[in-house]
């Protein structure tokens, strides 16, 4: 089963590093598994500069792998239901304003798998994950990793890039990336959350002692409208900008020569995170980087 999971991961990512992260192995271990498969079945991959491409034998083995793993998942799901009745609830709270872009499809995939689990969103955006969990106002919080606390588990999800967002005719458009000084004197348009929770402020502007003005807006589209209207600049996840960049509504640049990145976690009480339906929800979320620009899977602990 481990070999089959690795084969599926390789076919979907096309790269050893990404596949290794998905199946929680080292690149060396993935290479050993591929070698074992090829010793048994012959060449299953063509190695090319663009990545790994399946041979005819590899395609057939992949078909078998997907069918087998789907059957296994169904059986494990049924066994989990028999073990603890399967029923429960998942109330999801978000610290990340733009997470709706990928969370709704995840919820749509989860519901038919666990129809007996009550899945819901906690209204609003939240910056105190542990408080939400301890007050029993949420079951899982998606956000930044909180300080360690007994009885609470933070499962790594993925790392994503935050881009500087500018009007199309901005003088900064010629930059390959934005420097801290480029924000000096600018109006930074953000969501209405504490400054300490905003990555570009905490990680870039405060260390560089950059002075800026701040304006807030509740919705992503409102922030982008203000940027497009030359009311200021913003810093938003790359995944939330694709459509606006394609239509030249705004432009975006990396922040710093190496870019600005943040990590997302699924945070919940240990007892709940150990249940089968919660594990499956988290695993569905961990598959999102394959579809999200600027996102890469975090190694699971």
DAJONOR-V487817 format. One record per residue. N is the residue number from 1. RES is the residue in one letter. SS is DSSP state (h for helix, s for strand, l for the rest). Layout:
N:RES:SS / N:RES:SS
//
This chain:
1:X:l / 2:X:h / 3:X:h / 4:X:h / 5:X:h / 6:X:h / 7:X:h / 8:X:h / 9:X:h / 10:X:h / 11:X:h / 12:X:h / 13:X:h / 14:X:l / 15:X:l / 16:X:h / 17:X:h / 18:X:h / 19:X:h / 20:X:h / 21:X:h / 22:X:h / 23:X:l / 24:X:l / 25:X:l / 26:X:l / 27:X:h / 28:X:h / 29:X:h / 30:X:h / 31:X:h / 32:X:h / 33:X:h / 34:X:h / 35:X:h / 36:X:h / 37:X:h / 38:X:h / 39:X:h / 40:X:h / 41:X:h / 42:X:l / 43:X:l / 44:X:l / 45:X:s / 46:X:s / 47:X:s / 48:X:s / 49:X:l / 50:X:l / 51:X:s / 52:X:s / 53:X:s / 54:X:s / 55:X:l / 56:X:h / 57:X:h / 58:X:h / 59:X:h / 60:X:h / 61:X:h / 62:X:h / 63:X:h / 64:X:h / 65:X:h / 66:X:h / 67:X:h / 68:X:h / 69:X:h / 70:X:h / 71:X:h / 72:X:h / 73:X:h / 74:X:h / 75:X:h / 76:X:h / 77:X:h / 78:X:h / 79:X:h / 80:X:h / 81:X:h / 82:X:h / 83:X:h / 84:X:h / 85:X:l / 86:X:l / 87:X:l / 88:X:s / 89:X:s / 90:X:s / 91:X:s / 92:X:s / 93:X:s / 94:X:s / 95:X:l / 96:X:l / 97:X:h / 98:X:h / 99:X:h / 100:X:h / 101:X:h / 102:X:h / 103:X:h / 104:X:h / 105:X:h / 106:X:h / 107:X:h / 108:X:h / 109:X:h / 110:X:h / 111:X:h / 112:X:h / 113:X:h / 114:X:l / 115:X:l / 116:X:l / 117:X:s / 118:X:s / 119:X:s / 120:X:s / 121:X:s / 122:X:s / 123:X:s / 124:X:s / 125:X:s / 126:X:l / 127:X:l / 128:X:l / 129:X:h / 130:X:h / 131:X:h / 132:X:h / 133:X:h / 134:X:h / 135:X:l / 136:X:l / 137:X:l / 138:X:l / 139:X:l / 140:X:s / 141:X:s / 142:X:s / 143:X:s / 144:X:l / 145:X:l / 146:X:l / 147:X:l / 148:X:l / 149:X:l / 150:X:l / 151:X:l / 152:X:s / 153:X:s / 154:X:s / 155:X:s / 156:X:s / 157:X:s / 158:X:s / 159:X:s / 160:X:s / 161:X:s / 162:X:s / 163:X:s / 164:X:s / 165:X:s / 166:X:s / 167:X:l / 168:X:l / 169:X:l / 170:X:l / 171:X:h / 172:X:h / 173:X:h / 174:X:h / 175:X:l / 176:X:l / 177:X:s / 178:X:s / 179:X:l / 180:X:h / 181:X:h / 182:X:h / 183:X:h / 184:X:l / 185:X:l / 186:X:l / 187:X:s / 188:X:s / 189:X:s / 190:X:s / 191:X:l / 192:X:l / 193:X:l / 194:X:l / 195:X:h / 196:X:h / 197:X:h / 198:X:l / 199:X:h / 200:X:h / 201:X:h / 202:X:h / 203:X:h / 204:X:h / 205:X:h / 206:X:l / 207:X:l / 208:X:l / 209:X:l / 210:X:l / 211:X:l / 212:X:l / 213:X:s / 214:X:s / 215:X:s / 216:X:s / 217:X:l / 218:X:l / 219:X:l / 220:X:h / 221:X:h / 222:X:h / 223:X:h / 224:X:h / 225:X:h / 226:X:h / 227:X:h / 228:X:h / 229:X:l / 230:X:l / 231:X:l / 232:X:l / 233:X:s / 234:X:s / 235:X:s / 236:X:s / 237:X:s / 238:X:h / 239:X:h / 240:X:h / 241:X:l / 242:X:h / 243:X:h / 244:X:h / 245:X:h / 246:X:h / 247:X:l / 248:X:l / 249:X:l / 250:X:l / 251:X:s / 252:X:s / 253:X:s / 254:X:s / 255:X:s / 256:X:l / 257:X:l / 258:X:l / 259:X:l / 260:X:s / 261:X:s / 262:X:s / 263:X:s / 264:X:s / 265:X:s / 266:X:s / 267:X:s / 268:X:s / 269:X:s / 270:X:h / 271:X:h / 272:X:h / 273:X:h / 274:X:l / 275:X:l / 276:X:h / 277:X:h / 278:X:h / 279:X:h / 280:X:h / 281:X:h / 282:X:h / 283:X:h / 284:X:h / 285:X:h / 286:X:h / 287:X:l / 288:X:h / 289:X:h / 290:X:h / 291:X:h / 292:X:l / 293:X:l / 294:X:l / 295:X:s / 296:X:s / 297:X:s / 298:X:l / 299:X:l / 300:X:l / 301:X:l
//
